[in-house]
Amino acid sequence: MNNTYFKAETNRFVPIFLFLLCAFTLQATEIKKINVADNGKVEGSGPLGKWYLMTSIEGAMSEEAKITRENDVKIIVQRKVKAVNGESCNIHEEFIPEDNGIRWEIEITGESDLPWSVPITATLGFDVTDNRTPVKTFWAAWDKPADSEDMLGDPLRPSKIVSTVYTYGAPRFKTDRTLFPWYSWGQRPRGENYISLPLFTLLESKIGGLTLAASPERLLLDMELVIEEKGSASFVFYRHRISKENTIRLTLFLTEHADDWRAGLGWMNKKFEPFFNSPNPNLGSLSGTAVYSSYRGKIDAEELKSMAFAFNWRASVNFPYPGMFLPPVALNEEWPRLRYLSQKMGSDNGTISMKDMDKNSEEMDKSGFKVLEYFNTTEFGQGIQYPPGTELSETEHNVWKDADWRNPNEFLYSRLAAAIMRVPVNLPLEGVKWPPDWSKTKPGGLYYTWEQSVAMDPGEPVYRDYLLEQAQRHIDSLPHSSGICIDRMDWLRLYNVERDDRASWFDGKPARSLVWSWIHLMDRIGPLMRNSGKAIFVSPIVKRLELMKYVDGFLCETDDENGGMNGIAVLGMNKPTVIWRDNRLPKGKEDNYFQRRLHLGLFTMCPYPENDHGVRWEPAEGRQPWVDYGLMMAALKGKKWVLEPHCIQVSGDEAQANLFEVEGGWAAPITLGKSDKVKVQIRNVPFLSGKIKVEVLHPGVKQPLLVQSRIKNEVAEIVVPLIRGCAMIRISKK
């Protein structure tokens, strides 16, 4: 074999082939052999045909590999690599049989005197000279299938192989981007595809599937998934620092499985269970629709229950200013609630105390609902000045005269200044149109955001400890609150150019990734909250699996128009997950709205008084769609995706279907149906071994319909009548 094909396939990358020169039989796996040809190309085979693996560093050339073998269960490959500018590094890789595949460990250590960074690529591809048909479809935790422009289509179906680039979690922060240079305000990837899991699955119907996944237990920094038309797929890792002092460690897994994306996702869910599941025993009470409101008045509890209402994320107005969520005062001591800078002098939001807040949570709890408090790890202050100066005048803002916490400028610069984020001096901001609060953002200055607060680094010890102190105050002072919901994860795309995490290399310099900062903060705040029986929810504008290890649920500030639904649905497949809604539903589209969310196991924001940029309580007719679908949403309480291959199917593809394990049994939403009844087959699930009760819920119908099921050859067949193209099958053991 020669390298011509690989140079054409990898274009700008020069492969570093790192495998053994002879056949190697894997133990305890369906992938029988891996071979390496004379040129070092990795080759393996399985039901999908001949595949290959390779690692490459952009622009680098490698010397001959040193290859050893340990006890017939591990291959170790070591190689020195030289880059075009004279830099060099050593690669150490291990290939170990595990489950139905291979665990692939990569370590890269620099030899050069100065650190450097170039993209590192791990590729799974197929030999197009193979007589077998190359793989034709793939699946990822995307916003939409790659072969479709339709955001409203079924995101769970595989896509044809189409050349596509996906960013992991959100677009990479780039200093050469003049429009939305970081992922804020716009709330979503604009013009870019993204994935929420570091996983892709290649599939061939009735033949098999092959999944490559990157471990969330490693620091991934920035990453892209690149799909090529001929069937190859690569993870590209950016901004990892190659140096003598730092060893880059990446772990990937290649797994063979059945011909269904559920099998690959199920493998990952089992392998990295702490990232997908929460041990909180009270999540059932936080499973349902939700709101974002500061309202403390009387509520219609019965109507809210009919809409499957579960909790209120208490809107960000109770604190004196962003970042000072609970001031260091006595439980019954009152402070002025947030007074917006845009408000005229003399207007205010009144006062509140921790005792008042907890009383409201207690009243909500008696009504059957929960409260999560507002929290934020990346923003602090109000009316922040830069450079630091005297406090704002009385005419500009009614700043309290007392020192320290009552003055956000004084508290920030005297207590937390080390955590302030600085804007890179080369960030081109000329011509960027900002909301008014953000307009002070300048190269070399501070990142301004709402209420002229500023972006903060939660990994800086002084701010990390402050946030831990705030979390402990929530635990001690608000016993009836169910926990916190953390806002503004969009800032986690950024790098702190004045700090060093010893792993990142940003724009030619050391930096600290805020992904690194978040992980190190959550390693402390997560156990603190869990040990106190409190939940942590987040608004995951940056959607990355490794950020969610201590997260119990989601209230996601995204909607169907902006490509966020499927990514968050898969990320939160075993956790309560709520999608935002900021206005009334368009007339005639109510059924489509709810059914697309039922399909993905998602709850919606529901109407509520004073719902902050959320769907309003009035008028009454605007609430009816939530009442119509309330019982069906309630049937999803405690949902966990069933990931057995081909577990549910609708004959003739007459409707979409999904299957969830829920409290008391299983639930299967049948949505967007094309007829008045469909035939549903369910297989590969445990309840088929005994007697079951099958009920069907319909939109706008208060009583469930009891239906019969026929089980033959371990497949349950249910004829399901549809109303408005929809039904919810509810299954329980007799």
C-alpha positions in Angstrom: 0.0 0.0 0.0 1.1 3.6 -0.5 0.2 6.9 1.2 -1.4 8.6 -1.8 -5.0 7.9 -0.7 -4.4 9.1 2.8 -2.8 12.3 1.7 -5.8 13.0 -0.4 -8.2 12.1 2.4 -6.5 14.1 5.1 -5.6 17.1 2.9 -3.6 19.4 5.2 -2.8 16.6 7.8 0.2 14.3 7.6 -0.8 11.0 9.3 1.1 9.7 12.3 0.4 6.0 12.1 0.8 4.2 15.4 -0.1 0.6 15.3 1.6 -2.8 15.3 3.0 -4.4 12.1 1.3 -7.7 12.5 -2.2 -9.1 13.2 -3.4 -8.9 16.8 -6.4 -10.9 18.1 -8.5 -8.9 20.6 -10.0 -10.7 23.5 -13.6 -10.3 24.7 -14.6 -8.3 21.6 -16.4 -8.7 18.3 -13.8 -6.8 16.5 -11.6 -9.8 15.6 -8.3 -8.4 14.3 -6.4 -5.2 13.8 -3.5 -5.2 11.3 -0.9 -2.7 10.3 0.5 -2.6 6.8 4.1 -1.8 6.0 3.3 2.0 5.8 1.9 1.9 9.4 -1.8 2.1 8.4 -4.2 0.7 11.0 -6.7 -1.8 9.6 -9.5 -3.7 11.2 -12.6 -5.4 10.0 -16.2 -5.9 11.2 -19.7 -6.1 9.8 -19.4 -2.7 8.2 -16.3 -3.7 6.3 -12.6 -2.8 6.6 -12.0 0.3 8.7 -8.9 2.1 9.7 -7.8 4.3 12.6 -5.2 7.1 12.5 -3.9 9.9 14.6 -2.4 13.0 12.9 -0.9 16.3 14.0 -1.3 19.2 11.5 1.8 19.7 9.4 3.9 17.2 11.3 6.2 14.4 10.2 6.9 11.3 12.3 9.8 9.0 12.7 9.6 5.2 12.7 7.5 3.9 15.6 8.8 1.8 18.4 6.1 -0.9 18.9 5.8 -3.3 21.9 3.2 -5.7 23.0 2.2 -6.6 26.5 0.7 -10.0 27.4 -1.3 -10.2 24.1 -3.8 -7.6 25.5 -2.1 -4.3 24.9 -0.2 -2.6 22.1 2.1 0.3 23.0 3.3 2.6 20.3 5.9 5.4 20.8 6.9 7.9 18.1 8.8 11.2 17.8 7.1 13.9 15.7 8.6 17.0 14.1 6.5 20.0 13.1 7.2 22.3 10.1 8.6 25.1 12.3 11.1 22.7 14.0 9.0 21.9 17.1 9.0 18.3 18.2 7.1 16.1 20.6 6.8 12.4 21.7 3.6 10.4 21.2 2.8 7.5 23.5 -0.3 5.5 22.6 -1.9 2.4 24.0 -4.5 0.2 22.4 -6.4 -2.1 24.8 -9.3 -4.4 24.0 -12.4 -3.4 26.1 -16.0 -4.4 25.8 -16.8 -4.8 22.1 -14.0 -2.7 20.9 -10.8 -0.8 21.7 -9.7 1.8 24.2 -7.3 4.2 22.6 -5.1 6.1 25.0 -3.1 9.1 23.5 -0.3 11.0 25.4 1.6 13.8 23.7 4.6 15.4 25.5 6.7 18.2 24.0 10.4 18.2 23.4 10.9 21.8 22.2 12.0 24.6 24.6 8.9 26.7 23.9 5.3 25.4 24.1 3.3 25.2 20.8 -0.1 24.0 19.6 -1.6 22.6 16.4 -4.8 20.7 15.8 -4.7 17.0 16.8 -6.9 14.6 14.9 -8.2 11.1 15.6 -9.9 9.5 12.6 -12.1 6.5 11.9 -12.5 5.7 8.3 -13.3 3.0 5.7 -11.2 1.6 2.9 -13.1 2.5 -0.3 -11.2 -0.3 -2.1 -13.0 -2.8 0.0 -15.5 -5.0 -2.0 -18.1 -4.4 0.6 -20.5 -1.4 0.4 -19.0 1.6 2.3 -21.1 2.8 5.3 -23.9 5.1 4.1 -25.3 6.7 7.2 -24.3 8.2 10.6 -25.8 9.7 13.7 -24.6 12.3 16.3 -26.1 14.4 19.1 -26.7 17.2 16.6 -29.2 19.9 16.1 -30.5 18.3 12.9 -29.5 15.5 10.6 -26.7 16.5 8.2 -28.7 15.7 5.1 -31.6 18.0 6.0 -32.1 21.8 6.4 -35.3 21.1 8.3 -35.0 22.0 11.9 -38.5 20.7 12.5 -37.8 17.2 11.2 -36.9 14.1 13.2 -33.4 14.5 14.7 -33.3 10.9 15.8 -33.1 9.4 12.4 -29.7 8.7 10.9 -28.3 11.0 8.2 -26.8 10.1 4.9 -23.0 10.7 4.9 -22.6 14.3 4.0 -19.4 16.4 4.4 -20.1 18.4 7.5 -18.3 20.1 10.4 -19.8 20.2 13.9 -18.5 22.1 16.8 -18.6 20.5 20.2 -21.0 22.3 22.6 -20.9 25.7 20.9 -18.7 27.6 18.3 -15.1 28.0 19.1 -14.1 31.4 20.5 -12.1 33.2 17.8 -10.4 36.5 17.9 -11.0 37.1 14.1 -14.8 37.0 14.4 -16.4 40.4 14.2 -20.0 39.3 14.7 -20.9 37.7 18.0 -17.2 37.1 18.8 -18.2 35.0 21.7 -21.3 32.9 22.3 -23.5 35.2 24.3 -26.7 37.2 23.8 -27.5 35.3 20.6 -27.8 32.2 22.8 -26.9 29.7 20.1 -24.5 28.6 17.3 -25.3 31.1 14.5 -24.6 29.5 11.2 -22.8 26.6 12.7 -23.7 23.0 13.4 -22.9 21.6 16.8 -23.0 18.3 18.8 -23.6 18.0 22.5 -21.8 14.6 23.0 -18.3 13.7 21.9 -19.6 10.8 20.0 -20.5 9.7 16.4 -22.0 6.5 15.2 -21.6 5.0 11.7 -24.5 2.7 10.7 -25.5 0.3 8.0 -29.1 -1.0 8.2 -29.4 -4.7 9.0 -25.6 -5.0 9.2 -24.2 -3.1 12.2 -22.9 0.0 13.8 -19.5 1.4 14.9 -19.2 4.2 17.4 -16.1 6.4 18.2 -16.4 8.4 21.4 -14.0 10.7 23.3 -13.9 10.3 27.0 -15.5 13.2 29.0 -13.1 12.3 31.8 -10.3 14.0 29.9 -9.9 17.8 29.4 -11.1 18.3 25.8 -10.9 22.1 25.3 -12.2 23.0 21.9 -13.2 20.2 19.6 -14.9 19.6 16.2 -16.4 16.6 14.5 -15.5 16.4 10.8 -17.5 14.1 8.5 -16.2 13.3 5.0 -18.4 12.1 2.1 -16.4 8.9 1.7 -17.2 7.7 5.2 -14.3 8.9 7.3 -15.1 10.8 10.5 -12.6 12.6 12.8 -12.4 14.4 16.1 -10.2 17.4 15.8 -8.8 18.8 19.2 -7.8 22.4 19.3 -5.7 24.6 21.7 -4.0 21.8 23.6 -0.6 22.9 24.7 2.3 20.8 23.6 5.2 21.3 26.0 7.9 19.6 28.2 5.9 20.5 31.3 2.5 19.4 30.1 1.4 16.0 28.8 -1.8 16.0 26.7 -3.9 13.0 27.5 -6.9 11.9 25.3 -8.9 8.7 25.5 -11.1 7.4 22.8 -13.2 4.3 22.5 -14.1 2.4 19.3 -17.1 0.1 19.9 -19.0 -2.3 17.6 -22.7 -2.8 18.1 -26.1 -3.3 16.5 -27.4 -1.2 13.6 -29.1 1.4 15.7 -27.8 4.7 17.1 -29.4 3.8 20.4 -26.9 1.0 20.8 -23.9 3.4 20.6 -25.5 6.0 22.8 -26.5 3.2 25.3 -22.8 2.1 25.4 -21.7 5.6 26.2 -24.5 6.1 28.9 -23.3 2.9 30.6 -19.6 3.7 30.3 -19.9 7.3 31.6 -22.9 6.8 33.9 -22.1 9.7 36.3 -22.3 12.2 33.5 -25.7 11.1 32.3 -27.5 10.3 35.6 -28.1 12.0 38.9 -28.2 10.3 42.3 -30.6 12.9 43.7 -33.6 10.9 44.9 -35.9 14.0 44.7 -35.7 14.6 41.0 -39.2 13.3 40.4 -40.6 16.4 42.1 -38.5 18.6 39.7 -39.7 16.7 36.7 -42.3 18.6 34.7 -42.9 22.0 33.2 -41.2 25.0 34.7 -41.1 28.8 34.8 -38.7 31.7 35.5 -40.6 34.2 37.7 -40.1 36.5 40.6 -43.9 36.4 41.4 -44.7 35.9 45.0 -48.5 36.3 44.9 -51.4 33.9 44.8 -51.3 31.1 42.2 -53.9 28.7 40.7 -52.3 25.5 41.9 -54.9 23.2 40.3 -54.6 24.7 36.8 -50.8 24.6 37.1 -51.0 20.9 38.1 -53.1 20.3 35.0 -50.1 21.7 33.0 -47.6 19.3 34.7 -46.0 22.3 36.4 -43.1 21.2 38.6 -40.8 24.2 39.7 -40.1 27.9 39.5 -36.5 29.0 38.7 -36.8 32.1 40.9 -36.0 34.9 38.4 -33.0 37.1 38.9 -34.5 40.1 40.8 -34.3 39.1 44.5 -30.6 39.7 44.9 -29.2 43.3 45.3 -27.1 42.9 42.1 -25.7 40.1 39.9 -23.4 37.8 41.7 -24.4 38.9 45.2 -27.2 36.3 45.4 -27.5 36.2 49.2 -25.8 39.0 51.1 -23.9 38.3 54.3 -26.8 39.4 56.6 -29.1 37.9 59.2 -32.0 35.8 58.0 -34.6 38.4 58.7 -32.6 41.4 57.5 -34.0 43.0 54.4 -32.1 44.4 51.4 -33.4 46.2 48.3 -34.1 43.8 45.5 -32.4 44.4 42.1 -33.0 47.9 40.8 -32.3 48.0 37.1 -30.0 50.7 35.8 -32.6 51.5 33.1 -35.2 52.3 35.8 -35.9 55.9 36.7 -34.8 57.2 40.1 -37.4 56.5 42.7 -38.7 53.2 41.2 -37.6 50.0 42.8 -38.5 46.3 43.3 -39.0 46.6 47.0 -37.1 44.7 49.6 -36.6 41.1 50.6 -34.9 38.9 53.1 -33.7 35.3 53.2 -36.6 34.5 55.6 -39.1 35.9 53.0 -37.5 33.8 50.2 -37.6 30.6 52.2 -41.2 31.3 53.2 -42.2 31.6 49.6 -40.4 28.3 48.9 -42.3 26.7 51.8 -45.7 27.9 50.4 -44.8 26.6 47.0 -43.9 23.3 48.5 -47.3 23.0 50.2 -48.9 23.6 46.9 -47.0 20.7 45.4 -44.3 22.7 43.6 -40.6 23.4 44.0 -38.3 26.5 43.8 -34.8 26.7 42.5 -32.8 29.8 43.3 -30.9 31.9 40.7 -27.2 31.3 40.6 -24.4 32.4 38.2 -20.8 31.5 38.2 -19.5 33.8 35.5 -20.9 37.3 36.0 -20.6 39.9 38.8 -21.6 43.4 39.7 -23.7 46.3 38.4 -22.6 49.5 36.8 -19.0 48.3 37.0 -16.4 51.0 36.2 -13.2 50.4 34.2 -10.7 51.6 35.0 -11.6 51.6 38.7 -12.7 55.0 39.9 -15.0 56.6 42.4 -18.4 55.1 42.9 -21.3 56.1 40.7 -22.9 59.4 41.5 -26.4 59.6 43.1 -27.8 60.8 39.9 -26.4 57.9 37.9 -27.5 55.2 40.2 -28.7 54.9 43.8 -25.6 53.2 45.1 -25.8 52.4 48.8 -23.4 54.3 51.0 -22.1 51.5 53.1 -18.9 49.8 52.2 -18.0 46.3 50.9 -20.9 44.2 49.7 -23.4 47.0 49.3 -21.3 48.7 46.7 -20.6 46.3 43.7 -17.6 48.3 42.5 -16.0 48.3 45.9 -16.7 44.7 46.6 -15.4 43.6 43.1 -12.2 45.5 43.1 -11.4 45.0 46.8 -12.3 41.3 47.1 -12.6 39.6 43.7 -10.5 41.6 41.3 -8.2 38.6 40.5 -11.1 36.8 38.8 -12.1 39.6 36.4 -11.8 38.5 32.7 -9.9 40.7 30.3 -10.8 41.1 26.6 -7.9 40.1 24.3 -6.3 43.2 22.9 -6.5 41.8 19.3 -10.2 41.1 19.4 -11.8 43.1 16.6 -14.9 44.8 18.1 -15.3 47.7 15.8 -18.7 47.7 14.3 -20.1 45.1 16.7 -23.7 46.1 17.7 -24.1 45.6 21.4 -27.1 45.8 23.7 -26.7 49.0 25.8 -25.4 47.2 28.9 -22.6 45.6 26.9 -21.4 48.6 25.0 -18.4 49.3 27.4 -16.7 46.1 26.1 -13.4 47.1 24.5 -10.2 45.3 23.6 -7.9 45.2 26.6 -10.9 46.0 28.9 -13.6 44.0 30.6 -16.3 41.8 29.1 -19.5 43.7 30.0 -22.9 42.0 30.1 -26.3 42.7 31.5 -26.7 45.5 34.1 -23.1 46.4 33.2 -21.9 43.4 35.2 -18.6 41.8 34.0 -17.5 38.3 33.1 -15.6 36.4 35.8 -13.4 33.3 35.9 -14.9 30.8 38.3 -11.6 28.9 38.5 -9.8 31.7 40.1 -9.4 30.6 43.8 -10.8 33.9 45.3 -14.0 33.7 43.2 -14.3 30.0 43.4 -14.3 30.3 47.2 -16.7 33.1 47.1 -19.1 31.0 45.0 -18.7 28.1 47.5 -19.5 30.5 50.3 -22.7 31.6 48.4 -23.7 28.0 47.9 -23.3 27.2 51.6 -25.4 30.2 52.5 -28.2 28.9 50.2 -28.0 25.5 52.0 -28.0 27.0 55.5 -30.5 29.9 54.9 -33.1 28.4 52.5 -34.0 25.0 53.8 -37.2 24.9 51.8 -35.5 25.6 48.5 -34.8 22.6 46.3 -31.5 24.0 45.1 -30.0 26.3 42.4 -30.2 26.8 38.7 -27.0 28.2 37.2 -27.3 30.8 34.3 -25.0 32.0 31.6 -22.8 29.0 30.7 -22.2 30.7 27.4 -19.1 32.4 28.9 -17.4 29.0 29.3 -16.2 29.2 25.7 -13.8 31.9 26.7 -10.1 31.7 27.8 -8.7 33.8 30.6 -5.6 35.3 28.9 -4.1 36.4 32.3 -4.1 33.0 33.9 -2.6 29.6 33.1 -4.2 26.2 33.5 -1.0 24.5 32.2 -3.1 22.8 29.5 -4.4 25.5 27.2 -2.6 27.5 24.5 -4.7 30.4 23.2 -3.6 32.7 20.4 0.0 31.8 20.9 0.1 32.3 24.7 -0.7 30.4 27.9 -4.3 30.8 29.1 -6.9 29.2 31.3 -9.9 27.6 29.7 -13.2 28.4 31.5 -14.2 24.8 30.8 -11.3 23.9 33.0 -12.5 26.5 35.6 -16.0 25.1 35.6 -14.9 21.5 36.1 -12.7 22.5 39.0 -15.5 24.6 40.6 -18.1 21.8 40.2 -15.7 19.3 41.7 -16.3 21.3 44.9 -19.7 22.8 44.6 -21.3 19.6 43.3 -20.6 17.3 46.3 -21.5 20.3 48.6 -25.0 20.6 47.2 -25.6 16.8 46.8 -24.5 16.1 50.4 -27.1 18.6 51.5 -29.9 17.1 49.4 -30.0 20.1 47.0 -30.2 20.0 43.2 -28.1 21.8 40.7 -29.9 22.7 37.4 -28.3 24.7 34.6 -29.2 26.7 31.6 -26.7 24.9 29.2 -26.1 27.4 26.4 -22.8 25.6 26.0 -23.8 21.9 25.7 -20.9 19.6 26.6 -21.1 16.3 28.4 -18.1 16.8 30.6 -19.6 19.9 32.1 -22.6 18.0 33.4 -21.2 15.5 35.9 -22.8 17.2 38.9 -25.8 18.6 37.1 -29.2 17.2 38.1 -31.4 18.8 35.4 -31.8 21.6 32.8 -33.9 24.6 32.1 -32.5 25.5 28.7 -32.8 29.0 27.3 -33.2 27.8 23.8 -36.1 26.9 21.5 -36.9 25.0 18.2 -36.0 27.9 15.9 -32.4 28.0 17.1 -31.2 24.4 16.9 -30.9 23.6 20.5 -33.6 20.9 21.1 -32.1 17.6 20.1 -28.6 18.4 21.6 -30.1 19.2 25.0 -32.6 16.3 24.8 -29.8 13.8 24.4 -27.5 15.5 26.9 -30.4 15.4 29.5 -31.8 12.1 28.4 -31.9 10.8 32.0 -32.5 14.1 33.8 -35.5 16.6 34.0 -35.1 18.8 30.9 -37.1 21.9 30.2 -37.1 24.0 27.0 -37.7 27.7 27.1 -40.7 29.5 25.6 -40.8 33.3 25.5 -44.2 34.0 24.0 -47.6 32.5 23.0 -47.7 29.7 20.6 -48.5 30.6 17.0 -52.1 29.8 16.1 -52.4 26.4 14.4 -48.9 25.2 15.4 -49.7 24.2 19.0 -49.8 20.4 18.3 -46.5 20.5 16.4 -44.9 22.4 19.2 -45.8 19.9 22.0 -45.5 16.8 19.9 -41.9 17.5 18.9 -41.0 18.0 22.6 -42.8 14.8 23.7 -40.9 12.9 21.0 -37.6 13.9 22.7 -38.8 13.6 26.3 -38.6 17.3 26.9 -40.8 19.4 29.1 -41.7 23.0 28.2 -41.8 26.3 30.0 -45.4 26.9 30.9 -47.6 30.0 31.4 -47.1 31.8 34.8 -47.6 35.2 36.3 -44.6 37.6 35.8 -42.8 34.9 33.8 -39.6 36.8 32.9 -39.1 36.7 29.1 -41.2 33.6 29.3 -44.8 32.7 28.2 -47.3 34.8 30.1 -50.2 33.7 32.3 -52.8 35.8 30.4 -54.9 35.5 28.4 -56.6 32.3 29.6 -57.0 30.8 26.1 -53.2 30.9 25.7 -52.9 28.4 28.6 -55.2 25.8 27.0 -52.6 24.0 24.9 -50.6 23.3 28.1 -53.7 21.9 29.7 -54.5 19.8 26.6 -51.0 18.2 26.8 -50.6 18.3 30.6 -51.4 14.6 31.3 -49.0 13.5 28.5 -46.2 15.6 29.8 -46.9 14.4 33.4 -46.5 10.8 32.0 -42.9 11.6 31.4 -42.0 12.4 35.0 -38.7 10.7 35.9 -38.1 9.7 32.2 -35.0 7.9 31.1 -34.4 7.0 27.5 -34.7 3.3 26.6 -31.5 2.6 24.6 -32.0 -1.0 23.5 -31.6 -1.3 19.7 -34.8 -1.1 17.7 -36.9 -0.9 20.9 -39.8 0.9 19.3 -41.1 1.2 15.7 -44.2 2.4 14.0 -45.3 0.3 11.0 -45.0 2.1 7.7 -43.3 5.1 9.4 -46.8 6.5 9.9 -45.6 8.5 12.9 -42.6 9.2 15.0 -42.0 7.2 18.2 -39.7 7.1 21.2 -39.6 5.0 24.4 -38.8 6.0 28.0 -38.6 4.3 31.3 -40.6 6.5 33.7 -41.9 6.5 37.3 -44.1 3.4 37.6 -43.4 1.9 34.2 -42.7 3.1 30.6 -44.0 5.7 28.3 -44.0 5.9 24.5 -45.0 9.2 22.8 -46.4 8.6 19.3 -46.3 11.9 17.5 -46.9 13.7 14.2 -49.0 10.8 12.9 -50.3 10.7 9.4 -53.5 8.7 10.1 -56.1 8.1 12.8 -54.4 4.9 14.1 -51.0 3.3 13.9 -49.5 -0.1 14.7 -46.6 0.1 17.2 -44.0 -2.7 17.8 -42.0 -2.7 21.0 -39.1 -5.1 21.6 -35.9 -5.7 23.6 -37.3 -4.4 26.8 -37.8 -6.2 30.2 -41.6 -5.6 30.6 -42.4 -7.9 27.7 -41.7 -10.9 30.0 -44.8 -10.4 32.1 -48.3 -9.2 32.1 -48.7 -5.5 31.4 -51.4 -2.9 31.5 -51.4 -0.6 28.4 -53.2 2.8 28.5 -53.3 5.5 25.9 -53.4 9.3 26.6 -54.5 11.8 24.0 -54.3 15.6 23.8 -57.3 17.3 25.2 -58.8 14.1 26.7 -58.9 13.8 30.5 -59.3 10.0 30.8 -56.9 7.4 29.5 -58.0 4.7 27.1 -57.3 1.1 28.0 -56.0 -0.9 25.0 -54.9 -4.4 24.3 -51.4 -5.5 23.4 -50.4 -8.7 21.6 -47.0 -10.2 22.5 -45.5 -12.6 19.9 -41.9 -13.7 19.6 -40.9 -11.3 22.3 -42.4 -8.4 20.4 -45.4 -6.4 21.7 -47.7 -5.1 19.1 -50.2 -2.3 20.0 -52.7 -0.7 17.7 -52.9 2.9 18.9 -55.7 5.4 18.0 -54.4 8.9 17.4 -56.1 12.2 18.1 -54.5 15.3 16.5 -51.9 12.9 15.2 -50.7 12.0 18.7 -50.9 9.5 21.6 -48.9 8.6 24.6 -48.7 4.9 25.4 -48.4 4.3 29.2 -47.3 0.8 30.2 -47.2 -0.6 33.7 -46.8 -4.1 35.2 -50.0 -5.8 36.3 
